[in-house]
Amino acid sequence: MEGSDRSNPNTNVVERMTSSSYVSLFKDQGSFGVVAVVVIAMIVPLFLSVVLMGKKKAKQRGVPVKAGGEAGLAMRNAKSAKLIEVPWEGATTMTALFEKSCRKHSSKHCLGTRKLVSRDFVTAKDGRKFEKLHLGEYRWESYGKTFDRACNFASGLVNLGHDVETRAAIFSETRAEWIIAFQGCFRQNITVVTIYASLGDDALIHTLNEVGDLNVSSSRLREVLVICNELNSLVQLKKLAAIGSNLKTISNVIYFEDDETAIDSSTCTNIDSWRVTSFSEVENLGKSNPIQPILPIKKDIAVIMYTSGSTGMPKGVMITHGNIVATAAAVMTVIPKLGRNDVYLGYLPLAHVFELAAEIVMLTAGASIGYGSALTLTDTSNKIMEGTKGDASALKPTLMAAVPAILDRVKDGVIKKVEEKGGSAKKLFDIAFKRRLTAIEGSWFGAWGLEKKLWEVMIFKKIRSVLGGDIRFMLCGGAPLSGDTQRFINICMGAPIGQGYGLTETFAGAAFSESDDPSVGRVGPPLPCCYIKLISWEEGGYTIADKPMPRGEVIVGGNSVTAGYFNNSDKTNEVYKVDERGMRWFYTGDIGRFHPDGCLEIIDRKKDIVKLQHGEYISLGKVEAALSSSNYVDNIMAYADPFHNYCVALVVPSQKVLEKWAQENGIEHRAFSDLCNKVESVNEVQQSLLKVGKAARLDKFEIPAKIKLIPEPWTPESGLVTAALKLKREPLKAKFKDELLKLYQ
């Protein structure tokens, strides 16, 4: 078989290339022709690389613009001289946007859900039980049916006694009914309050009581309607009942039915004085008793979105209909060929601005949204029954969103599989990856044309099947994405990554990298709905006069900038400003720099900067981002005491990596917590951090002098990270106060 052409795919490619009439022409010229072929093969790629790379670098993506307010350097999107407000004329509110899209795409798939086929429990070696699910194929509802359900739900709310003075708090995991309830509320101009399903008791009490504020017109507490999830296990309803004595404004609770059974509301009548109704009951009530809609206007508050609370109790951000529409209109201009043929996989929390904005963009464009979860995403996900399909395999999406932590895990998983195979398989992967990396970085010496297709068939096709095989574009946001991960996913999944930058306070709309931009580490130019300005921060050493690039605090102004914080005028006045031209600006607290082509790069954060005893400034976020590339690190929090001249770190190590190292080095341990306490383990991880820190060019004082290994993972449920997996520094410092103190002793 070794001599067979069929066993070597490269042979056929080479034969086709050498049989080319062009090559034959040179062969006929003898040795001179051979030399000519070699010279052309070397010079032409070099020439094209220089010329075409030069053209790419010359493309201006953002351009300076004159703006009011505080002095600084402002940029706008190079493609749009005027700020975008709407995707099409007249669509100034969410109701207008959704209705027009539903009528335009009435027969097309809109929302898809997988029904539960069976559930089983698997017992691990240590006695723990894990739930495994067998999920069916996607069942779809059309845009027309989805619109009808939203209208019915809206009428049902009015029949239950709710009106524009009610606030509807959606306390649920991501699912189709979330969006239907969301759109239905707007048809009666009811403000939606978004709450993370993983929110802790104290934060939940704070949120629900705050939105039930005093209604000035009636001098009574405003009613709060709670829409919750997972009634089969009663998880969220029990959570509400447990804190019921602290909740003064809840009137109704509407629950989404479980896949297996719809529990009659009479079984829940013992929960205080709340009226408990199923989602389908509300829909049927509205269908039987339709009510004329009361439609909002552009300036009305559509959503009070509670932030994930990385710096304390969550704050409610007031988002207008105009803010949402502006961001949707802007993002539609930067996703290539977005339209009705696209299929989007929705699995991130809809209570997070990134996922909500992404799904609104999809609905506006007429794309289909299939729902899943992080625990059932792939065929090997934790909750997927062996031999059955994960969400991505069943859906075959063309678009999906991800936070960096998820993409990092995908990358680590692929690398682990490749290393396990080893031998020729690993060598081929390494060659293919390096050849494609060279091409993506702009060189014509990389893998293009036939060679590119060859590697795709031989190496990358199987990797891409993990996410269904049809992904053509990925959206990434919520936190900075490392350049290595961006390149890796781009090559292995065969799709560009649009890295976005935005905040809840700008309804995710600030900057977005363009699909033809091969650079990494940047978040692109301003979206066409807003301006981005850098203002000097002299104390931190960042100014717009810096060379080679201007640097400063990032502030965002324009149509996506929200109305402020609910019931918190002091904080609103601190970070929201209106300039002399009437433009509203939000001060992000992030530090950025503008590249020559007008693209923004986030390089620091004001709140993460600590001045050490000897006067050096250390950026905790920068340190964490650099050290996270260590194979030993699952999560890390850097900490700096201003009364010392070094920093320390809490590290959640990768259990698989650390246990593998222990096995190879004969380190005995009873449990993972025991392994984390061993001096040998601490030294091994610290040496790894030192190595990656030096590779990232961190200064000596930026590399933790001491570390503590934490065996328990940090999850949103633990309250130590947000739903987007960002660190919650204050809770982390409080929980590990003693450990941090010991690191400085």
N, C-alpha and C positions, 0 to 999 in steps of 0.2 A: 504493500500500500504506500510505502514511502515514496516510490517512484511515480505514483499515480498523480496526474494533474488534478483529479477530482478531490484528492485529500488536501490540497493546498489552494484555498481560494485566491491567494495572491497570484498563482500561476496564470489563471484565466485573465486576470486584470492585466498582468504584464504582457501576455500574448496579444490582447486587444490593443494595448498601447503601442507595442512594437510593430503591429500590423498596420498601423496608421500610415496613410499615404505620405504624410509629412515626414515621418521617420524614414520610410523607404526612399524618399527623395534624397535625403542626406546620405543614406547608406550607399546609394549609387555613386556618390562622389568620392568614395574611398576614404582614406585616413583623414583627409581634409573635412569630409562630411561628418565624421565621428567627432572631430575636434569642435566643429561648428555646433553640433548637437549639445555637447558638454557646456560650451560657452553660453549658448542661448539658455540652456536649462538653469544656469547659475545667474546670468545677468537679468533675464526677463522677470523672474520672481522678485529679485532685489529691486529692480526698477519699479515694478508695480507696487511693491510694498512701500517704497519711499513716496511715490506719487500719491497712492490712494490713502495711505496713513496721513500724509500731509493734508489731504482734502478733508479727512475726518476731523483732524485736529482744528481745522479752520472753521468748522461749522459752529455758528453762534447759536446757543440754545437759550440763553438769557441775556437781556440787554439792560443797561442802566435806564432808569426812569426818574423824572423829577417827582418827588412826593413831599407831602406836608409833614408836619410833626417834628419830632426830635431829629437833629442833624445826624446824618449817616449816609451809607451807600445803599440805595434801593435798586432792585432788579425786578423786571417783569418778564413774562414769557416772550421769546423772540417772535413767535408766530401770531401773537394777538396784541395789537396796540391798545385795544379797549378791553376792560375786564368783562369776562363772560358772566352772565346772570342766569340764563335759562338755556336748555337744550333746543327748544323750539318756542316760537312766539306764543305767548299766552299761558305757558306752563310755569306759573310762578309759585305754585304750592304743591305739596305732596299729593293732594287729591287730584289736581289737574294732571299731574305727571302720570300717576298710576292709572287713572281712567283712560287717558288717551292711549297709553301703551297697551292696556287690556283690550281696548276696542280695535286697535291696529293689528294685534296679534291674537285675536280672540280664540282661534282654534288651535293655537300652538301650545306645546307643553310649557307649563309655568313652574309649578312646584311638584317635586317628586319625593316620595317617602318609601322606605322599605318596611314591609310588615314582618313581624316576628313569626318565624316558622316553628322554632322550638328553642327551649332553654335547658341547659344542663350545667352541672357543677362538677368541677374536676378538683380532686384533692392532691395537693403537692406533697413532696416527701416530708416536709416539716409539719404536715397536718393542716395547713391553711387551705381553705376552699376558694376556688375562683369560678366566677360565673362565665359561661361560654354561650354565645348566641349563634343561632342559625337564622340568618335574615334572608328574606325572599328578594325577588327582582323589584326594581323600582315601579311604583304605581304613580301615575301622573294625573294632575288636574290641569286643565287648560287655563289660559289667561282669562277667558270668558267666565269659566266656572269659579276661578279664584276671585274675580271681581264681584260676582254674585254673592259669594260667601262673605266677603268683606261688607257688602251692603246689608246683608241679612244680620250679621253680627252687630253692625251699627244700629239698626232698627231695634234689635233685641235689647241693647243697652238702654235705649230710651224707654222701652216698655218696662224695663226693670227699675226705672226711676232716675237714670243717670242723664246728665246733660253737660253743657259746656263748663259748668263749675266743678265737675268731677275730675279727679286725676286718676288715670288708670296705670297702676304699677304692674309691669310685666316681670314676674319673678320666676323665670323658667329657663331651661336649657334651650338650645337652638333647635327649632323644628318649624314645619310649615305653618302650623297654627299661630306661631309667634308673629309671623309676617301678616297673616290674615287679620289677627286681632289689632296689630299695629296700624294697618291701613284702614280697618273698620273704625277705629277710634277717631281718625281724622275726618271721617265723613259726618261726624257730629261735633267737630272742632274740640274734641276732648284731648287734652295734653297727656302724652304717654310718658311715664317714668320708667326708665330702664334700671333693673337691679340684677346684679350677678347672682346666679343660682348658688354659687359657693360662698356668698356673703355670710360673715359671722353674725351672731345674735346682736351684739352691741351696735354694729354698723347697720344692721337691718332695722332695729328699733329707731336709730337716729334718722335713717332715710325715710321710713314710712311716717314717722311723726312730723318730720320737717315739711314734707309735701302736703300734710294735712293742716296747713296753716290757716289762720283766721281769714275768712272771707269777709272783706270789708263791707261789701254791699248788703250782706245778710246778717252780719255780726255773729256768725257761727263758724264752727270749725268745718273746713271743707271736707267732703266725703272722699275717701280713697277706695277705689276698686282694686283688688288684687287679683291678677290672673296668674295662676301657678301651674306647675307641671308635676308629672309622675305621681298621680294619685294612687296608682296601684300599690305602691309601697308607702304611700302617705308621707313621704319624706318631707316635702316642703310644707304641706298642710299641717303636719305635726309640729314642724319648726315654728310656724305662725302661731299655732295654738299654745305652744310652750311660752311664748312671749306675749300672748294675747292681753294679759293684764296691763302691759306697758304700751299697748297700742290703742289710742283713743279715737281714731278717725276712720277705721275700716268699717265699711257697711256691707259690702258684698265680696265674696270670693268665688271666682270662676275658675274651674279646673279643666285642663286638657285631659281627655280620656286616654287611658292606657291602651296599648296595642291589644291586650288580651281581653280585658273586660271594661265596660263603662259602668262605674259604680254609681248607683242612684244617690242623688243628693240627700235623701232622707237618712242615709247612714252616717251623715256628718252633722246632723242637727245639734249634737251635743257640744259643738265647738262654740262656746260663748253665745253671743246673740247674732252672729254673722249669718247672712243668708248665703248658702253654698249651692252653686248651680254648675252644671256641666256646660262645656263649650257648645256641644251640640244642642242642648236645650235652649241656649241663648240664640243660636242660629235659627232654630225652628220657630221660636217665638217671634223673631224679626221677620222671618219669611211669611208667617201667617198674618202679621200686623205691620206692614211696611210703613216707614216714617220718612218724610221728606228730609233730605240732608241739610245740615247747617254747615256750609263750607267755610273754611278759614281763609284769611288773606295772608299775603306774603310776610307781614311783620308779626303774625301770631306765633306764640311759642308752640312748636310741634312736640318737642321732646325736652324733658329734664333728665339729662344723662348723668348718672352718678359715676364719678371717676373711680378707678380701682383702688384708690386710697393708698398709694405708695408712700405718702408722707403723713399719714394719720387718718382721721375719719374722712370718708368719701365726701367730695363736694359735688353739688348738683349744678351742672352746666346747662344754661337755658339756650336751646337751639331753635332758631326760627325756621319756618318753612322755606324762607328765602335762602338761608344758610345751606340747607340740605340740597336744594335744587341747584344752587351754584356749584357745589362740589361735584354733584353728579354730572352736570353739564361739562365741567372742566376735565374730569377723569375720562369721560367718553372720548375726548379728543386725543388722548395719549395711549390708549390701548389699541393696538393695530387691528383693523378689520373687525371690530367688535360688533356683533349682531345676532340675529335670530338663529343662526346655526351653531352658536356657542352653547356649551353645557358647563355649568359652574358647580363645583362641589362646596356646599356650605356646611362647615363643621365647627368653626371658631365661635366663641360666644357672641350672640347678637347684642348683648348688653355692652360690648366693646365697640367703640366708634369705628374701628377699622373694618370689622366684619359687616356692621350695619351699612356703612357707606358703600362697601363693595357690592352687597346684595341689592341696594337701591340702584346702583349703576347697572347691574345685570337686568333688573326689571325694566328699567328705562329703555335699555337697548333691545329688549325682547328675547333675551337669552333664557335658557331653562336652568332652574336651580334644583339640584338633587341634594337632599340632606343626609348627613352622616354624623359621626362623632370621632373624636381623636382616638377613642378606644376601639373603634371598629373600622378604622380608615383603610387598612391594608389586609391582605390575606393572612398575615402573621400578627396582626394586632392582638392585644391582650384578651379582648372579649370575643374574638371570632373563633367559632368552633372549627377545629381542624378539618380541612377538606372542603370548606365552604368559602364563599367570596367575601372579601372586604368591600367597603363602600366604593373605593376607587375602581376596583376590578368590575364591579357591577355597573357602575355609572359610565366609565370611560370619559371623564371630563376633559374639556379643552382648556379650561381656565380654573385656577384655584388660588386661594390666598393662604399665606403661611406666615407665622412669626419666626424670627431667626432661630429660636430654640428648637422648633420642629424641624427646620431644614438642617440644623446641626446634627440632629438625631438621625435623619435620613442619610446624611453623609457618613456618619460614624457607622451606621448599619451596613452600608454598601462596602466601606473599607474593611470592616470586620469579615464580611462574607468573602471578599477577594483574598484577604490574608489567609483565611481558613482553607481556601482551595489551593493556594500556593502554586508552585511549579510553573508550568508554561502558561496556565490561565492567568496568573498574576503578572507574569512578564508581558503577555499580550495586552492586558488591561493597562499596565503602566505605559507601554509604547503608544497605545491608542489615545490615552489621556494626554500624554505629552504632545503628541502630534496635533490633536485638536486644540490644546491650550495655545500652542504656537500660532495656530491659525486665528483663534479668537482674539489674540493679542495684536492681530493686524498684519502678520507676516504671511507672504505667499509661499514661504518655505514650509508652512504647516500643512495639515491634511485638508485638502479641498477636493471637490469633484468626485471622481471615482473612488479615491482613497477614503474620503469622508463617508461615502455610502457603504464602503466595505466595512469600516469600523462600526458603523451604525448597525449593520446586520450581524456582524460577528460578536460585538461586545455590548453595545449600549441598548439594543432592542429589549433584551431581557430585563435590564435595569429599569427601563422606562415602563415596562409592564407592571411594575410595583404600584404605579399611580395610574394604571389604566392603559397607558401606551399612547394616548392622544393629546397629552398636555402640549399646548403651543405657546402659552404665556403664563407666568406666575406673578402674582402680586405679593410683595413682602413689606411688612410694616410692623409697628409696635415697639421696635427697638433696632439698634444698629445691626446690620448684617456684615459679618466678616468677609473680606475679599476672597479668602480661600474657599469658604463655603459657597459664595456666589458663583465663583468660577466652576467649582465642582458640580453643583446642581445644574448650572447652565450647560455643561458638557454632557453629563450623564443623562439628564432629562431632555436634552435637545431643545430647550426653550429659554428665551431670554427672561430675566427677572426684572420686573419693574419695581425698584425699591422706592417706597414712598416715605415722605416725612410729613407728619401732621399731628395734631393733638385733638383731644376732645373739644378744646376751646376754639379750634378752627374747623370743626367737624371733619377731621382727617385731611382737610384741604390746605396744603401749603406748597409742597414740592413733589415731583414725581419724575423718576429717571425715564428716559425715552428708550424705546425698544432697539434703536440702532446705535445706542451708546455702549461700547464694550468695556468702559471703565468700571472699576470697582471702588467701593468705599464712599461713593457720592450718592446723593439723593435727588439729583437732577435739577432742572431749572424750576422757577416758580410755576405752579399751575396757572392757567390763564384766568382763574377767578380771583387772583390775589397778587399783591406785591410782597416781596421779602426784602427786609432792610437789615443791614448790620449797623449797630451803633457801638462806639468804642466803650470798652470796659477797662479803664486805665488801671484800676486796682489789681485786676487779674493779669494785666500785661497784654491785653488784646485790643488792637486799635485798627481802624480802617486805613491807617497809613502804613500798616505793616507790609513788608516785602518778603517773598515775592507775591503774596496774596493778601488782600484786605481781610481782617478778622474782627470779630466783635459779637455782641449778643444778638441773637436772631429775634426779630420782631416781625409779625405777619399782619398785613393790613388788607382789607378788601371785603368781598361779598361772603366769604366763608367764615369770617370772624364772628363769633357768637355774641349773644346779648349780655353775658356775664354770669356770675354765680348766683344761684337761687338763695334768697334770704341771707346774703352775705355781701352787703354793699362795700364794706371796708376792703375785703379781699378783691372785689371787682375793681374798685377805684385804684388799687395798688398795681394791677397788671393789665388793665384795659384802659386805653386812652383814645380820645377822639381829637383829630387834628383840626387845624383851621379850615380845612376843606370839607370837613364832615366825614372823613374816612376813619373807620374804627380800627385800632391796632391792638394786638395782643403781644405782651412781652413774655417770651417763652422761657427765659432762664437758660436756654441752650447757647453754647458758643459755636459759631460756625465760621467758615471762610468761603469766599467766592473764588472759583477757578476762572481762568481767563475766558472760558467759553460761557460764563454766566451760571454754571452749575454750583449748587451748594454742597458743602461737606460739613457734617456735624463733627466737631473735634473735642468738645468738652461740655461740661455743665457747671454753672456757677455754684449750685448747692453741693456738688460733689467735690469741691476744691477745698483742701485743708492746708493751712500754713503750718509747717513743722517748726520745731524749736529753733533750728538754725536758720530759718527764713526761707527754706525751699517750699514751693507750692507743689502739692501732690494732688492729682486728679484720680479719685477713687474709681470712677467709671472707666477711665483710660486703662488703669492697672487691671481691672477685672476683665475688660475686653481682651487685653493682650494675654493674660494668663489662662483664660478659658480655653485656649487652643491646646493646652496640655491634655493628653489622653487620659490622665488620671482625674481630671476635673469634670464633675457633673454640674456643680454650681460653686460659686465663690463670692465671698463678700470681703473686700479690703476694708481695713479700718485704720485710722491714723489719729493718735492722741497728739494734740498740738504742743504738749509739754515734753514730747520725746522727739528724737531725730530720725525715727524709722517707723515704718508701717508694719502691720500684722494682717493676718487673714484667717477667716473661717472657710474651710474647704469641705464640700460634700463630695467625697471621691466616688468615682465610678466603681461600683461593687465588682463588676465582671473583670475590669482591668486590674484592680488591686488584688483580687483573689487569685487571678492568674499569675501575677507577679509573685505572690506569696507561695503558691504551689511550686513554681519554678525555682524558688530560692529556699525552699524548705522551712518557711515560716509557719509554725503551727499556731492554730487559733481555734477557739471553741465556736465563736460567732463573729459576725462582721464587726460588731461593736468592739469586740476584743482585738481584732486586727487593727482597727483604727487607733486604738490606744497604744499600740506597740511603737517603740522608738524607731525601729527599723522602717516601719511604714511611713511615719512622719518624715524621716530623713529621705526616703525614696521620693515621696511626693514633692518635698521641698527642693530636691535637686532638679526635678523635672520643671518646677516653676522657675528656678534660676536659669535653666537652659532656655526655656521659651521666652522668659523676660529679656534675656540678653539678645536673643534673636529678634525680638520686637524693639530693640534699642531703648529699653527702659533704663533710666538712671539707677544707680545703686540704691538710692533711698526709696525708689518706687517699687523695688522687689521686696516682698514681705520678709522680714528678718526672722519671724517666727510664725508658725501656723498651728491651727487646731483642726483635726479631722473630725467631721460630724457625720456619724453613720446614717442618721435619718434624713430622707430626702425632703426638700422644701417644696411644698405644694400649695396651690391656692387654698385648699381646705385647711391647711395648717395656719393660714394667715400670714405666712412669711414671704410669700411672693404674690403678685397680682395674677389675675386671670390670664394676662398676657405674659406671665412668667418673669415680670420685672421684680427686682429685689424690693422688699419693703424694709428700708434700713432701720427705721425706728423700732418696729416690732422685733427685728433680728437682734438689734443691740440690746433691747430689753430682755429677750429670752436668753441670750448668751452673754449677759453682763459679767457673770463670774468668770467665764472662759476668757473673755477679752481682757479682764483685769489681770488674770494669771499670766497672759502672754506678755504683759508689761512688767512683770515682777522679776 
